[in-house]
Amino acid sequence: MRASLFLLPAAALTASLAAAEPVTPGPAAKSHANTVSGTVVSVQDGEKKLVVRDARGKETRLVWTTATRMSGGALKAGEKVTVRWMRRDGKNIATALKVVGGGDETNASGSTPSPISPTPKSP
């Protein structure tokens, strides 16, 4: 009698687990983890497109939008950049783009910053 009291709940638990629907994973989360650093090969401002060549010579074609965070100066061919991007609708969409060197620096007003003059020494 004791054995049947123990086996009955165990059998019910096993049956309920077997009848449960399998868990299916949801859609994959969009990854913003793609990053490329390299030299800008070409820029098409009107179409918001650019091509970046990394140190190994691999070229990555990207587009940017009004939501792309851009920093570091003017975007032009020959500039060194680091771009974070994600794949969406068959395109590589830049989410953040930073010009890291290789060209003229500009400040927030768009003008070239003045060089810092040394502090004169007191006599």
A tleap script that builds the chain and sets N, CA, C and O, in Angstrom:
source leaprc.protein.ff14SB
mol = sequence {
  NMET ARG ALA SER LEU PHE LEU LEU PRO ALA
  ALA ALA LEU THR ALA SER LEU ALA ALA ALA
  GLU PRO VAL THR PRO GLY PRO ALA ALA LYS
  SER HIE ALA ASN THR VAL SER GLY THR VAL
  VAL SER VAL GLN ASP GLY GLU LYS LYS LEU
  VAL VAL ARG ASP ALA ARG GLY LYS GLU THR
  ARG LEU VAL TRP THR THR ALA THR ARG MET
  SER GLY GLY ALA LEU LYS ALA GLY GLU LYS
  VAL THR VAL ARG TRP MET ARG ARG ASP GLY
  LYS ASN ILE ALA THR ALA LEU LYS VAL VAL
  GLY GLY GLY ASP GLU THR ASN ALA SER GLY
  SER THR PRO SER PRO ILE SER PRO THR PRO
  LYS SER CPRO
}
set mol.1.N position { 0.816 -1.181 0.000 }
set mol.1.CA position { 0.000 0.000 0.000 }
set mol.1.C position { 0.864 1.250 0.000 }
set mol.1.O position { 0.587 2.197 -0.736 }
set mol.2.N position { 1.928 1.263 0.833 }
set mol.2.CA position { 2.815 2.417 0.856 }
set mol.2.C position { 3.487 2.636 -0.501 }
set mol.2.O position { 3.650 3.773 -0.943 }
set mol.3.N position { 3.867 1.564 -1.145 }
set mol.3.CA position { 4.533 1.664 -2.439 }
set mol.3.C position { 3.611 2.293 -3.470 }
set mol.3.O position { 4.058 3.098 -4.286 }
set mol.4.N position { 2.335 1.941 -3.449 }
set mol.4.CA position { 1.409 2.506 -4.425 }
set mol.4.C position { 1.163 3.992 -4.153 }
set mol.4.O position { 0.930 4.752 -5.094 }
set mol.5.N position { 1.209 4.426 -2.880 }
set mol.5.CA position { 1.048 5.842 -2.558 }
set mol.5.C position { 2.225 6.662 -3.087 }
set mol.5.O position { 2.070 7.822 -3.469 }
set mol.6.N position { 3.389 6.045 -3.101 }
set mol.6.CA position { 4.581 6.737 -3.600 }
set mol.6.C position { 4.605 6.745 -5.129 }
set mol.6.O position { 4.960 7.751 -5.744 }
set mol.7.N position { 4.228 5.629 -5.734 }
set mol.7.CA position { 4.296 5.495 -7.184 }
set mol.7.C position { 3.224 6.317 -7.902 }
set mol.7.O position { 3.460 6.793 -9.012 }
set mol.8.N position { 2.070 6.489 -7.295 }
set mol.8.CA position { 0.993 7.230 -7.954 }
set mol.8.C position { 1.384 8.676 -8.249 }
set mol.8.O position { 1.203 9.107 -9.387 }
set mol.9.N position { 1.914 9.464 -7.285 }
set mol.9.CA position { 2.339 10.829 -7.624 }
set mol.9.C position { 3.508 10.858 -8.612 }
set mol.9.O position { 3.566 11.743 -9.465 }
set mol.10.N position { 4.427 9.919 -8.511 }
set mol.10.CA position { 5.560 9.872 -9.438 }
set mol.10.C position { 5.082 9.611 -10.853 }
set mol.10.O position { 5.603 10.205 -11.797 }
set mol.11.N position { 4.095 8.727 -11.022 }
set mol.11.CA position { 3.545 8.431 -12.348 }
set mol.11.C position { 2.814 9.647 -12.899 }
set mol.11.O position { 2.908 9.944 -14.090 }
set mol.12.N position { 2.082 10.352 -12.033 }
set mol.12.CA position { 1.353 11.544 -12.484 }
set mol.12.C position { 2.328 12.630 -12.930 }
set mol.12.O position { 2.085 13.303 -13.931 }
set mol.13.N position { 3.422 12.807 -12.203 }
set mol.13.CA position { 4.431 13.802 -12.565 }
set mol.13.C position { 5.073 13.452 -13.900 }
set mol.13.O position { 5.265 14.326 -14.746 }
set mol.14.N position { 5.403 12.187 -14.091 }
set mol.14.CA position { 6.023 11.751 -15.345 }
set mol.14.C position { 5.083 11.981 -16.513 }
set mol.14.O position { 5.513 12.434 -17.573 }
set mol.15.N position { 3.820 11.679 -16.337 }
set mol.15.CA position { 2.837 11.863 -17.410 }
set mol.15.C position { 2.670 13.342 -17.749 }
set mol.15.O position { 2.546 13.699 -18.920 }
set mol.16.N position { 2.666 14.202 -16.731 }
set mol.16.CA position { 2.492 15.629 -17.010 }
set mol.16.C position { 3.707 16.217 -17.720 }
set mol.16.O position { 3.560 17.092 -18.573 }
set mol.17.N position { 4.894 15.750 -17.380 }
set mol.17.CA position { 6.099 16.236 -18.067 }
set mol.17.C position { 6.132 15.778 -19.511 }
set mol.17.O position { 6.569 16.523 -20.389 }
set mol.18.N position { 5.677 14.569 -19.767 }
set mol.18.CA position { 5.679 14.042 -21.134 }
set mol.18.C position { 4.654 14.773 -21.998 }
set mol.18.O position { 4.857 14.934 -23.201 }
set mol.19.N position { 3.553 15.217 -21.387 }
set mol.19.CA position { 2.504 15.901 -22.150 }
set mol.19.C position { 2.809 17.376 -22.378 }
set mol.19.O position { 2.173 18.010 -23.220 }
set mol.20.N position { 3.755 17.928 -21.654 }
set mol.20.CA position { 4.078 19.353 -21.790 }
set mol.20.C position { 4.639 19.639 -23.173 }
set mol.20.O position { 5.361 18.822 -23.744 }
set mol.21.N position { 4.296 20.815 -23.709 }
set mol.21.CA position { 4.796 21.202 -25.022 }
set mol.21.C position { 6.272 21.558 -24.929 }
set mol.21.O position { 6.708 22.135 -23.933 }
set mol.22.N position { 7.033 21.225 -25.940 }
set mol.22.CA position { 8.449 21.585 -25.909 }
set mol.22.C position { 8.614 23.101 -25.987 }
set mol.22.O position { 7.817 23.791 -26.623 }
set mol.23.N position { 9.640 23.600 -25.344 }
set mol.23.CA position { 9.928 25.034 -25.355 }
set mol.23.C position { 10.676 25.353 -26.634 }
set mol.23.O position { 11.697 24.737 -26.942 }
set mol.24.N position { 10.158 26.320 -27.376 }
set mol.24.CA position { 10.840 26.742 -28.602 }
set mol.24.C position { 11.480 28.102 -28.363 }
set mol.24.O position { 10.851 28.985 -27.779 }
set mol.25.N position { 12.712 28.283 -28.802 }
set mol.25.CA position { 13.367 29.570 -28.587 }
set mol.25.C position { 12.704 30.655 -29.416 }
set mol.25.O position { 12.207 30.399 -30.513 }
set mol.26.N position { 12.700 31.874 -28.880 }
set mol.26.CA position { 12.133 33.016 -29.582 }
set mol.26.C position { 13.098 33.499 -30.650 }
set mol.26.O position { 14.157 32.905 -30.848 }
set mol.27.N position { 12.738 34.566 -31.333 }
set mol.27.CA position { 13.645 35.094 -32.360 }
set mol.27.C position { 14.946 35.567 -31.731 }
set mol.27.O position { 14.971 36.074 -30.609 }
set mol.28.N position { 16.010 35.389 -32.471 }
set mol.28.CA position { 17.329 35.782 -31.965 }
set mol.28.C position { 17.387 37.287 -31.753 }
set mol.28.O position { 16.858 38.066 -32.546 }
set mol.29.N position { 18.029 37.671 -30.684 }
set mol.29.CA position { 18.196 39.097 -30.405 }
set mol.29.C position { 19.155 39.696 -31.429 }
set mol.29.O position { 20.077 39.024 -31.891 }
set mol.30.N position { 18.935 40.965 -31.782 }
set mol.30.CA position { 19.824 41.636 -32.716 }
set mol.30.C position { 21.129 41.923 -32.014 }
set mol.30.O position { 21.154 42.402 -30.880 }
set mol.31.N position { 22.200 41.628 -32.697 }
set mol.31.CA position { 23.513 41.820 -32.108 }
set mol.31.C position { 24.137 43.118 -32.605 }
set mol.31.O position { 24.226 43.364 -33.808 }
set mol.32.N position { 24.562 43.935 -31.663 }
set mol.32.CA position { 25.288 45.158 -31.998 }
set mol.32.C position { 26.772 44.935 -31.732 }
set mol.32.O position { 27.544 45.891 -31.650 }
set mol.33.N position { 27.165 43.686 -31.600 }
set mol.33.CA position { 28.511 43.358 -31.174 }
set mol.33.C position { 29.523 43.348 -32.308 }
set mol.33.O position { 30.702 43.090 -32.066 }
set mol.34.N position { 29.107 43.619 -33.527 }
set mol.34.CA position { 30.051 43.634 -34.636 }
set mol.34.C position { 30.834 44.938 -34.619 }
set mol.34.O position { 30.262 46.021 -34.490 }
set mol.35.N position { 32.144 44.819 -34.751 }
set mol.35.CA position { 33.001 46.001 -34.774 }
set mol.35.C position { 34.036 45.838 -35.872 }
set mol.35.O position { 34.572 44.749 -36.079 }
set mol.36.N position { 34.313 46.924 -36.570 }
set mol.36.CA position { 35.398 46.933 -37.544 }
set mol.36.C position { 36.202 48.211 -37.328 }
set mol.36.O position { 35.646 49.294 -37.145 }
set mol.37.N position { 37.514 48.057 -37.354 }
set mol.37.CA position { 38.424 49.201 -37.278 }
set mol.37.C position { 39.319 49.151 -38.499 }
set mol.37.O position { 39.796 48.085 -38.890 }
set mol.38.N position { 39.544 50.304 -39.097 }
set mol.38.CA position { 40.392 50.337 -40.273 }
set mol.38.C position { 40.372 51.700 -40.936 }
set mol.38.O position { 40.092 52.718 -40.303 }
set mol.39.N position { 40.673 51.695 -42.219 }
set mol.39.CA position { 40.777 52.921 -43.000 }
set mol.39.C position { 39.572 53.034 -43.933 }
set mol.39.O position { 39.173 52.061 -44.573 }
set mol.40.N position { 39.005 54.229 -44.000 }
set mol.40.CA position { 37.882 54.468 -44.905 }
set mol.40.C position { 38.408 54.442 -46.336 }
set mol.40.O position { 39.315 55.199 -46.684 }
set mol.41.N position { 37.839 53.572 -47.158 }
set mol.41.CA position { 38.229 53.466 -48.564 }
set mol.41.C position { 37.411 54.433 -49.403 }
set mol.41.O position { 37.947 55.106 -50.283 }
set mol.42.N position { 36.099 54.504 -49.130 }
set mol.42.CA position { 35.239 55.417 -49.877 }
set mol.42.C position { 34.050 55.833 -49.033 }
set mol.42.O position { 33.624 55.111 -48.131 }
set mol.43.N position { 33.517 57.017 -49.342 }
set mol.43.CA position { 32.347 57.559 -48.655 }
set mol.43.C position { 31.400 58.112 -49.711 }
set mol.43.O position { 31.819 58.850 -50.603 }
set mol.44.N position { 30.117 57.752 -49.608 }
set mol.44.CA position { 29.083 58.313 -50.469 }
set mol.44.C position { 28.089 59.018 -49.545 }
set mol.44.O position { 27.144 58.406 -49.049 }
set mol.45.N position { 28.321 60.324 -49.322 }
set mol.45.CA position { 27.502 61.080 -48.373 }
set mol.45.C position { 26.014 61.046 -48.721 }
set mol.45.O position { 25.184 60.819 -47.842 }
set mol.46.N position { 25.669 61.265 -49.974 }
set mol.46.CA position { 24.271 61.323 -50.375 }
set mol.46.C position { 23.513 60.039 -50.086 }
set mol.46.O position { 22.334 60.071 -49.733 }
set mol.47.N position { 24.192 58.909 -50.235 }
set mol.47.CA position { 23.568 57.608 -50.016 }
set mol.47.C position { 23.875 57.044 -48.631 }
set mol.47.O position { 23.405 55.965 -48.270 }
set mol.48.N position { 24.671 57.788 -47.860 }
set mol.48.CA position { 25.076 57.393 -46.506 }
set mol.48.C position { 25.718 55.998 -46.498 }
set mol.48.O position { 25.338 55.123 -45.720 }
set mol.49.N position { 26.696 55.822 -47.381 }
set mol.49.CA position { 27.416 54.554 -47.495 }
set mol.49.C position { 28.901 54.789 -47.321 }
set mol.49.O position { 29.422 55.843 -47.686 }
set mol.50.N position { 29.588 53.789 -46.756 }
set mol.50.CA position { 31.039 53.837 -46.683 }
set mol.50.C position { 31.608 52.436 -46.750 }
set mol.50.O position { 30.915 51.452 -46.492 }
set mol.51.N position { 32.872 52.360 -47.097 }
set mol.51.CA position { 33.607 51.101 -47.135 }
set mol.51.C position { 34.821 51.271 -46.243 }
set mol.51.O position { 35.554 52.254 -46.358 }
set mol.52.N position { 35.037 50.289 -45.331 }
set mol.52.CA position { 36.171 50.316 -44.411 }
set mol.52.C position { 37.039 49.090 -44.685 }
set mol.52.O position { 36.534 47.971 -44.775 }
set mol.53.N position { 38.360 49.311 -44.817 }
set mol.53.CA position { 39.308 48.214 -45.013 }
set mol.53.C position { 40.066 48.014 -43.709 }
set mol.53.O position { 40.694 48.942 -43.200 }
set mol.54.N position { 40.005 46.780 -43.161 }
set mol.54.CA position { 40.701 46.498 -41.899 }
set mol.54.C position { 42.176 46.182 -42.150 }
set mol.54.O position { 42.629 46.203 -43.294 }
set mol.55.N position { 42.917 45.891 -41.095 }
set mol.55.CA position { 44.362 45.654 -41.183 }
set mol.55.C position { 44.709 44.434 -42.037 }
set mol.55.O position { 45.808 44.358 -42.587 }
set mol.56.N position { 43.783 43.481 -42.151 }
set mol.56.CA position { 44.029 42.283 -42.962 }
set mol.56.C position { 43.660 42.481 -44.421 }
set mol.56.O position { 43.867 41.589 -45.245 }
set mol.57.N position { 43.107 43.665 -44.748 }
set mol.57.CA position { 42.731 43.953 -46.127 }
set mol.57.C position { 41.284 43.630 -46.456 }
set mol.57.O position { 40.859 43.811 -47.597 }
set mol.58.N position { 40.520 43.157 -45.483 }
set mol.58.CA position { 39.112 42.827 -45.720 }
set mol.58.C position { 38.294 44.116 -45.743 }
set mol.58.O position { 38.419 44.958 -44.854 }
set mol.59.N position { 37.456 44.261 -46.770 }
set mol.59.CA position { 36.609 45.446 -46.888 }
set mol.59.C position { 35.204 45.140 -46.389 }
set mol.59.O position { 34.625 44.103 -46.714 }
set mol.60.N position { 34.667 46.062 -45.593 }
set mol.60.CA position { 33.312 45.942 -45.066 }
set mol.60.C position { 32.498 47.124 -45.570 }
set mol.60.O position { 32.873 48.279 -45.372 }
set mol.61.N position { 31.385 46.826 -46.220 }
set mol.61.CA position { 30.484 47.865 -46.728 }
set mol.61.C position { 29.428 48.143 -45.666 }
set mol.61.O position { 28.799 47.225 -45.139 }
set mol.62.N position { 29.245 49.419 -45.362 }
set mol.62.CA position { 28.329 49.833 -44.299 }
set mol.62.C position { 27.453 50.980 -44.773 }
set mol.62.O position { 27.796 51.698 -45.711 }
set mol.63.N position { 26.314 51.139 -44.106 }
set mol.63.CA position { 25.473 52.321 -44.296 }
set mol.63.C position { 25.242 52.931 -42.930 }
set mol.63.O position { 25.309 52.238 -41.914 }
set mol.64.N position { 24.963 54.251 -42.900 }
set mol.64.CA position { 24.626 54.881 -41.632 }
set mol.64.C position { 23.271 55.550 -41.769 }
set mol.64.O position { 22.789 55.797 -42.874 }
set mol.65.N position { 22.663 55.839 -40.619 }
set mol.65.CA position { 21.342 56.459 -40.579 }
set mol.65.C position { 21.405 57.692 -39.689 }
set mol.65.O position { 22.461 58.033 -39.157 }
set mol.66.N position { 20.273 58.351 -39.535 }
set mol.66.CA position { 20.220 59.497 -38.635 }
set mol.66.C position { 20.402 59.059 -37.183 }
set mol.66.O position { 20.743 59.882 -36.334 }
set mol.67.N position { 20.182 57.782 -36.883 }
set mol.67.CA position { 20.356 57.273 -35.518 }
set mol.67.C position { 21.798 56.887 -35.212 }
set mol.67.O position { 22.128 56.626 -34.055 }
set mol.68.N position { 22.665 56.845 -36.222 }
set mol.68.CA position { 24.063 56.471 -36.011 }
set mol.68.C position { 24.773 57.551 -35.204 }
set mol.68.O position { 24.731 58.728 -35.564 }
set mol.69.N position { 25.425 57.153 -34.112 }
set mol.69.CA position { 26.209 58.106 -33.306 }
set mol.69.C position { 27.562 58.285 -33.985 }
set mol.69.O position { 28.332 57.332 -34.105 }
set mol.70.N position { 27.852 59.505 -34.428 }
set mol.70.CA position { 29.104 59.789 -35.122 }
set mol.70.C position { 29.924 60.767 -34.294 }
set mol.70.O position { 29.394 61.742 -33.761 }
set mol.71.N position { 31.231 60.495 -34.191 }
set mol.71.CA position { 32.106 61.365 -33.409 }
set mol.71.C position { 33.512 61.361 -33.987 }
set mol.71.O position { 33.886 60.475 -34.755 }
set mol.72.N position { 34.279 62.371 -33.601 }
set mol.72.CA position { 35.696 62.381 -33.907 }
set mol.72.C position { 36.136 63.177 -35.106 }
set mol.72.O position { 37.338 63.248 -35.360 }
set mol.73.N position { 35.259 63.770 -35.849 }
set mol.73.CA position { 35.695 64.584 -36.972 }
set mol.73.C position { 34.993 64.219 -38.256 }
set mol.73.O position { 34.030 63.452 -38.264 }
set mol.74.N position { 35.497 64.792 -39.362 }
set mol.74.CA position { 34.885 64.606 -40.674 }
set mol.74.C position { 35.159 63.205 -41.199 }
set mol.74.O position { 36.266 62.682 -41.068 }
set mol.75.N position { 34.142 62.610 -41.790 }
set mol.75.CA position { 34.263 61.278 -42.373 }
set mol.75.C position { 34.654 61.430 -43.839 }
set mol.75.O position { 33.891 61.966 -44.643 }
set mol.76.N position { 35.854 60.952 -44.179 }
set mol.76.CA position { 36.320 61.024 -45.564 }
set mol.76.C position { 37.311 59.901 -45.815 }
set mol.76.O position { 37.839 59.301 -44.879 }
set mol.77.N position { 37.558 59.624 -47.085 }
set mol.77.CA position { 38.487 58.562 -47.471 }
set mol.77.C position { 39.857 58.827 -46.866 }
set mol.77.O position { 40.329 59.964 -46.849 }
set mol.78.N position { 40.491 57.772 -46.372 }
set mol.78.CA position { 41.817 57.870 -45.771 }
set mol.78.C position { 41.798 57.995 -44.261 }
set mol.78.O position { 42.828 57.803 -43.617 }
set mol.79.N position { 40.635 58.316 -43.675 }
set mol.79.CA position { 40.531 58.453 -42.214 }
set mol.79.C position { 40.522 57.077 -41.551 }
set mol.79.O position { 40.015 56.106 -42.112 }
set mol.80.N position { 41.088 57.015 -40.359 }
set mol.80.CA position { 41.037 55.807 -39.537 }
set mol.80.C position { 39.742 55.872 -38.733 }
set mol.80.O position { 39.436 56.900 -38.129 }
set mol.81.N position { 38.977 54.771 -38.723 }
set mol.81.CA position { 37.697 54.749 -38.018 }
set mol.81.C position { 37.521 53.442 -37.250 }
set mol.81.O position { 38.164 52.433 -37.539 }
set mol.82.N position { 36.633 53.496 -36.269 }
set mol.82.CA position { 36.134 52.311 -35.588 }
set mol.82.C position { 34.617 52.392 -35.689 }
set mol.82.O position { 34.016 53.405 -35.330 }
set mol.83.N position { 34.001 51.315 -36.181 }
set mol.83.CA position { 32.560 51.306 -36.407 }
set mol.83.C position { 31.934 50.107 -35.711 }
set mol.83.O position { 32.375 48.972 -35.890 }
set mol.84.N position { 30.899 50.370 -34.915 }
set mol.84.CA position { 30.063 49.296 -34.359 }
set mol.84.C position { 28.856 49.205 -35.275 }
set mol.84.O position { 28.268 50.221 -35.643 }
set mol.85.N position { 28.485 47.967 -35.646 }
set mol.85.CA position { 27.402 47.811 -36.602 }
set mol.85.C position { 26.614 46.547 -36.339 }
set mol.85.O position { 27.055 45.653 -35.617 }
set mol.86.N position { 25.427 46.492 -36.946 }
set mol.86.CA position { 24.585 45.304 -36.856 }
set mol.86.C position { 24.043 44.974 -38.244 }
set mol.86.O position { 23.928 45.845 -39.106 }
set mol.87.N position { 23.721 43.726 -38.436 }
set mol.87.CA position { 23.159 43.259 -39.707 }
set mol.87.C position { 21.641 43.385 -39.613 }
set mol.87.O position { 21.031 42.846 -38.690 }
set mol.88.N position { 21.023 44.100 -40.573 }
set mol.88.CA position { 19.572 44.259 -40.555 }
set mol.88.C position { 19.075 44.451 -41.981 }
set mol.88.O position { 19.622 45.256 -42.735 }
set mol.89.N position { 18.050 43.718 -42.339 }
set mol.89.CA position { 17.443 43.810 -43.671 }
set mol.89.C position { 18.479 43.664 -44.783 }
set mol.89.O position { 18.393 44.335 -45.811 }
set mol.90.N position { 19.455 42.788 -44.573 }
set mol.90.CA position { 20.464 42.537 -45.587 }
set mol.90.C position { 21.539 43.597 -45.699 }
set mol.90.O position { 22.336 43.576 -46.638 }
set mol.91.N position { 21.573 44.544 -44.738 }
set mol.91.CA position { 22.566 45.622 -44.785 }
set mol.91.C position { 23.354 45.651 -43.482 }
set mol.91.O position { 22.864 45.230 -42.435 }
set mol.92.N position { 24.574 46.151 -43.562 }
set mol.92.CA position { 25.399 46.382 -42.376 }
set mol.92.C position { 25.151 47.827 -41.938 }
set mol.92.O position { 25.653 48.768 -42.552 }
set mol.93.N position { 24.368 47.989 -40.866 }
set mol.93.CA position { 23.964 49.310 -40.394 }
set mol.93.C position { 24.909 49.762 -39.283 }
set mol.93.O position { 25.031 49.089 -38.259 }
set mol.94.N position { 25.574 50.893 -39.479 }
set mol.94.CA position { 26.463 51.445 -38.449 }
set mol.94.C position { 25.610 52.011 -37.317 }
set mol.94.O position { 24.707 52.814 -37.552 }
set mol.95.N position { 25.905 51.585 -36.083 }
set mol.95.CA position { 25.202 52.134 -34.921 }
set mol.95.C position { 26.051 53.208 -34.239 }
set mol.95.O position { 25.513 54.120 -33.613 }
set mol.96.N position { 27.369 53.101 -34.360 }
set mol.96.CA position { 28.287 54.110 -33.818 }
set mol.96.C position { 29.518 54.142 -34.710 }
set mol.96.O position { 30.046 53.099 -35.098 }
set mol.97.N position { 29.966 55.343 -35.030 }
set mol.97.CA position { 31.125 55.508 -35.894 }
set mol.97.C position { 32.014 56.578 -35.279 }
set mol.97.O position { 31.568 57.689 -34.994 }
set mol.98.N position { 33.288 56.222 -35.080 }
set mol.98.CA position { 34.226 57.183 -34.502 }
set mol.98.C position { 35.442 57.314 -35.410 }
set mol.98.O position { 36.113 56.331 -35.724 }
set mol.99.N position { 35.708 58.543 -35.821 }
set mol.99.CA position { 36.927 58.834 -36.570 }
set mol.99.C position { 38.036 58.923 -35.529 }
set mol.99.O position { 37.976 59.759 -34.627 }
set mol.100.N position { 39.052 58.062 -35.649 }
set mol.100.CA position { 40.084 57.978 -34.614 }
set mol.100.C position { 41.411 58.590 -35.022 }
set mol.100.O position { 42.350 58.576 -34.225 }
set mol.101.N position { 41.528 59.119 -36.206 }
set mol.101.CA position { 42.770 59.793 -36.576 }
set mol.101.C position { 43.049 59.700 -38.051 }
set mol.101.O position { 42.314 59.079 -38.819 }
set mol.102.N position { 44.152 60.347 -38.423 }
set mol.102.CA position { 44.589 60.282 -39.801 }
set mol.102.C position { 44.222 61.505 -40.617 }
set mol.102.O position { 44.653 61.640 -41.762 }
set mol.103.N position { 43.427 62.405 -40.038 }
set mol.103.CA position { 43.020 63.574 -40.812 }
set mol.103.C position { 42.949 64.800 -39.940 }
set mol.103.O position { 43.453 64.814 -38.817 }
set mol.104.N position { 42.315 65.833 -40.468 }
set mol.104.CA position { 42.162 67.091 -39.741 }
set mol.104.C position { 41.145 66.933 -38.630 }
set mol.104.O position { 40.092 66.325 -38.821 }
set mol.105.N position { 41.463 67.484 -37.465 }
set mol.105.CA position { 40.512 67.485 -36.361 }
set mol.105.C position { 39.664 68.730 -36.451 }
set mol.105.O position { 40.141 69.790 -36.854 }
set mol.106.N position { 38.396 68.601 -36.075 }
set mol.106.CA position { 37.531 69.768 -35.995 }
set mol.106.C position { 36.848 69.754 -34.647 }
set mol.106.O position { 36.640 68.698 -34.050 }
set mol.107.N position { 36.497 70.953 -34.166 }
set mol.107.CA position { 35.793 71.009 -32.893 }
set mol.107.C position { 34.293 71.053 -33.154 }
set mol.107.O position { 33.864 70.924 -34.301 }
set mol.108.N position { 33.486 71.235 -32.104 }
set mol.108.CA position { 32.040 71.194 -32.234 }
set mol.108.C position { 31.503 72.249 -33.190 }
set mol.108.O position { 30.458 72.041 -33.806 }
set mol.109.N position { 32.197 73.381 -33.328 }
set mol.109.CA position { 31.719 74.432 -34.221 }
set mol.109.C position { 32.068 74.134 -35.677 }
set mol.109.O position { 31.612 74.837 -36.578 }
set mol.110.N position { 32.874 73.095 -35.914 }
set mol.110.CA position { 33.247 72.725 -37.268 }
set mol.110.C position { 34.524 73.377 -37.746 }
set mol.110.O position { 34.962 73.125 -38.868 }
set mol.111.N position { 35.144 74.227 -36.900 }
set mol.111.CA position { 36.380 74.885 -37.301 }
set mol.111.C position { 37.581 74.108 -36.776 }
set mol.111.O position { 37.463 73.314 -35.842 }
set mol.112.N position { 38.713 74.344 -37.377 }
set mol.112.CA position { 39.935 73.680 -36.926 }
set mol.112.C position { 40.380 74.314 -35.616 }
set mol.112.O position { 40.461 75.539 -35.525 }
set mol.113.N position { 40.672 73.504 -34.596 }
set mol.113.CA position { 41.060 74.076 -33.308 }
set mol.113.C position { 42.409 74.777 -33.390 }
set mol.113.O position { 43.273 74.384 -34.173 }
set mol.114.N position { 42.583 75.808 -32.583 }
set mol.114.CA position { 43.852 76.533 -32.522 }
set mol.114.C position { 44.854 75.713 -31.736 }
set mol.114.O position { 44.480 75.030 -30.783 }
set mol.115.N position { 46.117 75.768 -32.118 }
set mol.115.CA position { 47.112 75.048 -31.329 }
set mol.115.C position { 47.243 75.691 -29.951 }
set mol.115.O position { 47.034 76.893 -29.785 }
set mol.116.N position { 47.588 74.878 -28.983 }
set mol.116.CA position { 47.762 75.383 -27.615 }
set mol.116.C position { 49.139 76.010 -27.529 }
set mol.116.O position { 50.148 75.365 -27.812 }
set mol.117.N position { 49.170 77.285 -27.132 }
set mol.117.CA position { 50.464 77.956 -27.016 }
set mol.117.C position { 51.066 77.638 -25.656 }
set mol.117.O position { 50.347 77.491 -24.668 }
set mol.118.N position { 52.377 77.533 -25.612 }
set mol.118.CA position { 53.017 77.222 -24.336 }
set mol.118.C position { 52.835 78.373 -23.344 }
set mol.118.O position { 52.730 79.535 -23.737 }
set mol.119.N position { 52.801 78.039 -22.082 }
set mol.119.CA position { 52.680 79.066 -21.033 }
set mol.119.C position { 54.016 79.750 -20.874 }
set mol.119.O position { 55.033 79.082 -20.687 }
set mol.120.N position { 54.038 81.109 -20.947 }
set mol.120.CA position { 55.319 81.803 -20.790 }
set mol.120.C position { 55.849 81.644 -19.372 }
set mol.120.O position { 55.085 81.620 -18.407 }
set mol.121.N position { 57.157 81.537 -19.265 }
set mol.121.CA position { 57.787 81.388 -17.951 }
set mol.121.C position { 57.962 82.790 -17.328 }
set mol.121.O position { 58.247 83.762 -18.027 }
set mol.122.N position { 57.788 82.864 -16.036 }
set mol.122.CA position { 58.005 84.139 -15.346 }
set mol.122.C position { 59.499 84.334 -15.086 }
set mol.122.O position { 60.240 83.381 -14.848 }
set mol.123.N position { 59.915 85.601 -15.141 }
set mol.123.CA position { 61.350 85.858 -14.912 }
set mol.123.C position { 61.757 85.683 -13.487 }
set mol.123.O position { 62.928 85.865 -13.152 }
savepdb mol mol.pdb
quit
